[in-house]
Structure formats: C-alpha cells, structure tokens
C-alpha cells in the first residue's frame, strides 16, 4: 500500500504543545499523528451505525442501574443531536 502525505497548518504555539506531548510519549511527530489518527478510526462511533452506537451507549448506562429514565432519555436525545455521532 502506498503512503500518502497529509499537510495542515498549526500555530507555532499549537505545534510546540503537540511536539512536547509527542516527546513525552516517546514518539516522533509523524508517529504521534499516525497513532492518534488510527485510534480515531477505531473508535466506537466508526464501528457501528449511528443508531447502533447510540443504543450501545445508552444500553451501557442503563445496565449500571445508576441512572434515571429521564437521564437516559436526555442522553439519547443529546447523542442524536450531537455532531460526535454522525
């Protein structure tokens, strides 16, 4: 598989912060961005359909028996409106 180069702009301050973060984890900037990008692809919202993801999250909260029906309804409603779950 061929590699692709991705370029984007950061402020000097942002780049310095990210550089320190990468170094604190013993990673080069290239490997740091590759690692976090691949982790984002492996997140639950990318593994399930939107509706399945919402059902899974609400089901996990429901299974704890710690939350009221009102909270769970609000959680589901919020997830449906969220840009995080697309």
FIMARLO-894350 format. One line per 3 residues: for each residue x, y, z of N, C-alpha, C. Coordinates in pm, 1 decimal, padded with zeros to 6 digits, always signed. Example, Ala and Ser with C-alpha at 12.3 -4.5 7.8 and 13.67 -1.06 7.14 Angstrom:
<sites>
+01319.0,-00569.0,+00780.0,+01230.0,-00450.0,+00780.0,+01320.0,-00330.0,+00780.0; +01285.0,-00225.0,+00708.0,+01367.0,-00106.0,+00714.0,+01290.0,+00003.0,+00787.0
</sites>
This chain:
<sites>
+00084.7,-00117.9,+00000.0,+00000.0,+00000.0,+00000.0,+00089.5,+00124.6,+00000.0; +00057.5,+00217.9,-00085.0,+00134.5,+00341.0,-00095.5,+00100.4,+00435.1,+00019.4; +00199.4,+00511.3,+00061.4,+00178.0,+00610.9,+00166.2,+00127.9,+00740.9,+00105.3
+00055.9,+00817.2,+00183.8,+00005.7,+00947.7,+00142.8,+00052.8,+01050.3,+00243.4; +00091.0,+01166.1,+00196.5,+00132.8,+01274.8,+00284.1,+00014.1,+01367.9,+00306.4; -00008.1,+01402.8,+00431.4,-00115.9,+01495.0,+00467.1,-00051.8,+01617.9,+00530.2
-00090.1,+01735.3,+00483.8,-00035.0,+01859.7,+00537.5,-00148.2,+01943.6,+00595.4; -00119.3,+02011.8,+00706.5,-00214.4,+02104.9,+00765.1,-00137.9,+02209.8,+00841.7; -00203.2,+02319.6,+00872.0,-00139.1,+02431.8,+00939.7,-00173.4,+02433.6,+01087.3
-00072.0,+02465.4,+01167.7,-00088.0,+02485.9,+01311.6,-00017.4,+02615.4,+01347.6; -00065.7,+02680.4,+01451.1,+00008.3,+02796.6,+01500.1,+00136.8,+02745.2,+01564.7; +00232.7,+02833.0,+01580.5,+00359.8,+02793.8,+01642.2,+00335.2,+02740.9,+01783.4
+00245.5,+02805.4,+01856.2,+00213.8,+02763.8,+01993.2,+00152.0,+02623.4,+01995.4; +00058.1,+02598.2,+01901.8,-00004.4,+02466.2,+01893.2,+00099.1,+02359.5,+01858.2; +00185.0,+02390.6,+01762.2,+00287.4,+02295.0,+01719.8,+00383.5,+02262.6,+01834.3
+00419.5,+02362.5,+01912.3,+00509.3,+02339.1,+02025.8,+00443.2,+02250.7,+02130.9; +00316.2,+02275.5,+02160.2,+00243.6,+02193.4,+02257.9,+00234.3,+02049.0,+02210.7; +00200.3,+02031.2,+02083.5,+00187.7,+01896.1,+02028.7,+00323.3,+01827.4,+02026.1
+00427.1,+01903.8,+01993.2,+00562.6,+01847.7,+01994.3,+00602.6,+01798.4,+02131.8; +00573.4,+01877.0,+02234.4,+00604.6,+01834.6,+02372.9,+00524.3,+01710.8,+02411.4; +00398.7,+01707.1,+02370.9,+00312.8,+01592.6,+02400.3,+00366.3,+01466.1,+02333.3
+00405.4,+01478.4,+02207.8,+00460.8,+01363.0,+02135.5,+00588.6,+01314.4,+02203.3; +00677.7,+01408.0,+02236.0,+00803.9,+01370.3,+02300.7,+00780.7,+01305.6,+02436.7; +00680.5,+01353.0,+02510.0,+00652.2,+01295.6,+02641.8,+00606.8,+01150.5,+02630.8
+00561.1,+01113.5,+02513.3,+00519.0,+00975.5,+02488.6,+00623.6,+00896.5,+02409.4; +00740.5,+00959.0,+02390.8,+00849.9,+00892.3,+02321.6,+00824.4,+00871.5,+02173.2; +00746.6,+00960.4,+02113.0,+00710.7,+00945.4,+01971.6,+00759.2,+01063.9,+01889.7
+00791.7,+01038.1,+01764.4,+00817.0,+01147.8,+01671.7,+00681.5,+01210.2,+01638.6; +00683.2,+01331.1,+01585.1,+00556.0,+01393.2,+01546.5,+00482.5,+01307.8,+01443.5; +00555.4,+01254.3,+01348.2,+00494.2,+01169.9,+01246.2,+00423.1,+01049.9,+01309.9
+00493.0,+00979.5,+01396.8,+00433.2,+00861.9,+01461.0,+00320.3,+00899.7,+01556.4; +00332.3,+01015.0,+01621.2,+00227.7,+01062.7,+01710.6,+00097.8,+01084.4,+01633.1; +00106.2,+01157.9,+01520.4,-00013.8,+01183.9,+01441.4,-00068.3,+01056.6,+01379.0
+00019.8,+00969.4,+01336.3,-00025.9,+00842.7,+01278.7,-00101.8,+00762.0,+01384.4; -00045.8,+00756.4,+01505.3,-00108.8,+00679.1,+01612.7,-00246.1,+00734.5,+01649.8; -00255.8,+00865.5,+01669.8,-00386.1,+00919.7,+01710.9,-00486.8,+00911.6,+01596.6
-00441.2,+00925.4,+01472.5,-00532.9,+00913.6,+01358.9,-00590.0,+00773.1,+01349.5; -00504.4,+00673.1,+01364.3,-00551.2,+00534.9,+01357.9,-00642.3,+00501.1,+01475.2; -00613.9,+00558.2,+01593.2,-00701.1,+00535.6,+01708.2,-00838.4,+00595.9,+01683.9
-00843.6,+00710.6,+01619.1,-00972.6,+00773.4,+01590.5,-01054.2,+00688.7,+01494.1; -00989.2,+00620.9,+01402.2,-01060.6,+00533.2,+01309.7,-01119.1,+00412.2,+01380.9; -01059.9,+00377.6,+01494.4,-01101.0,+00258.8,+01568.4,-01197.1,+00291.0,+01682.9
-01255.7,+00410.0,+01683.1,-01347.6,+00447.8,+01789.8,-01484.0,+00384.2,+01767.5; -01560.4,+00367.5,+01874.0,-01692.0,+00302.9,+01861.4,-01784.2,+00367.1,+01758.5; -01780.9,+00499.9,+01747.1,-01873.0,+00561.9,+01652.1,-01835.7,+00530.6,+01508.4
-01715.4,+00480.0,+01484.0,-01677.2,+00438.8,+01349.1,-01698.5,+00289.8,+01326.1; -01729.0,+00214.1,+01431.1,-01750.2,+00070.4,+01419.7,-01897.4,+00035.6,+01402.3; -01983.8,+00121.2,+01448.0,-02127.1,+00093.9,+01447.5,-02199.1,+00196.0,+01361.0
-02320.6,+00160.8,+01320.7,-02405.0,+00262.0,+01258.2,-02439.1,+00364.7,+01366.5; -02485.2,+00479.0,+01325.3,-02519.5,+00586.3,+01419.7,-02619.5,+00536.8,+01524.4; -02727.6,+00473.9,+01478.3,-02831.5,+00427.5,+01570.7,-02780.2,+00317.4,+01663.2
-02699.4,+00225.3,+01608.3,-02642.9,+00118.8,+01692.1,-02549.3,+00175.4,+01797.4; -02470.3,+00276.6,+01759.7,-02379.7,+00339.5,+01855.1,-02457.8,+00402.1,+01970.2; -02564.4,+00475.9,+01936.5,-02645.8,+00541.2,+02040.0,-02709.9,+00436.0,+02130.6
-02765.7,+00329.8,+02071.4,-02826.1,+00222.8,+02151.7,-02723.4,+00157.1,+02243.0; -02602.4,+00138.6,+02193.5,-02497.1,+00076.7,+02274.1,-02459.3,+00164.2,+02392.8; -02440.5,+00293.0,+02367.8,-02403.0,+00385.3,+02475.5,-02513.9,+00392.4,+02580.3
-02636.9,+00414.3,+02536.4,-02749.8,+00422.9,+02630.2,-02765.2,+00289.9,+02704.6; -02748.7,+00178.8,+02634.6,-02757.8,+00046.4,+02697.3,-02651.5,+00025.5,+02804.1; -02531.0,+00075.5,+02778.2,-02423.7,+00065.0,+02878.1,-02459.7,+00142.3,+03004.5
-02515.0,+00262.3,+02987.5,-02557.5,+00340.9,+03103.8,-02672.4,+00270.9,+03175.8; -02769.1,+00219.7,+03099.6,-02885.0,+00151.1,+03156.7,-02842.3,+00030.1,+03239.4; -02745.1,-00043.7,+03190.9,-02700.3,-00166.6,+03256.6,-02641.2,-00142.3,+03395.1
-02597.1,-00020.2,+03422.2,-02538.1,+00008.3,+03554.0,-02644.3,+00025.4,+03662.5; -02769.2,+00048.6,+03621.8,-02879.0,+00076.3,+03716.7,-02850.8,+00197.3,+03805.9; -02774.2,+00291.8,+03756.2,-02739.6,+00410.8,+03834.2,-02812.8,+00536.0,+03787.1
-02877.5,+00528.8,+03671.4,-02932.4,+00648.5,+03610.1,-03083.8,+00638.6,+03595.2; -03149.0,+00753.7,+03607.6,-03294.6,+00758.1,+03596.2,-03336.5,+00747.0,+03449.5; -03463.0,+00712.1,+03429.1,-03515.5,+00704.6,+03293.3,-03506.8,+00840.4,+03224.6
-03529.4,+00946.3,+03301.9,-03520.1,+01081.4,+03246.1,-03380.3,+01113.2,+03196.7; -03280.2,+01075.1,+03275.9,-03142.0,+01097.2,+03234.6,-03111.8,+01019.7,+03106.5; -03152.8,+00893.1,+03102.5,-03125.4,+00809.5,+02985.5,-03193.4,+00864.7,+02860.7
-03314.5,+00917.0,+02878.0,-03386.4,+00977.2,+02765.4,-03311.6,+01102.0,+02717.2; -03265.2,+01184.1,+02811.5,-03188.6,+01304.4,+02776.1,-03056.2,+01267.1,+02709.2; -02991.2,+01161.9,+02758.9,-02866.5,+01115.5,+02699.9,-02888.4,+01074.8,+02554.7
-02991.5,+00995.3,+02531.1,-03021.5,+00950.7,+02395.0,-03053.7,+01069.0,+02304.0; -03132.3,+01160.5,+02353.5,-03168.5,+01279.6,+02275.9,-03044.5,+01362.0,+02243.5; -02957.0,+01380.6,+02343.0,-02834.2,+01455.8,+02321.1,-02742.3,+01390.3,+02220.9
-02731.2,+01258.2,+02229.0,-02645.5,+01186.6,+02133.3,-02699.6,+01199.1,+01991.0; -02831.3,+01197.6,+01977.9,-02891.2,+01210.6,+01844.8,-02864.6,+01348.9,+01784.3; -02850.8,+01449.7,+01870.0,-02825.4,+01586.0,+01822.7,-02675.4,+01614.9,+01808.7
-02594.2,+01531.3,+01866.9,-02450.5,+01557.1,+01873.9,-02380.6,+01542.9,+01739.9; -02283.5,+01630.3,+01716.4,-02201.5,+01617.9,+01595.3,-02099.6,+01505.4,+01611.4; -02076.6,+01459.8,+01735.4,-01984.2,+01349.2,+01761.5,-02036.2,+01220.1,+01700.8
-02167.8,+01203.5,+01703.0,-02230.9,+01083.5,+01646.0,-02296.2,+01123.1,+01515.5; -02229.7,+01091.7,+01405.3,-02284.2,+01132.5,+01275.6,-02321.1,+01014.9,+01192.2
</sites>
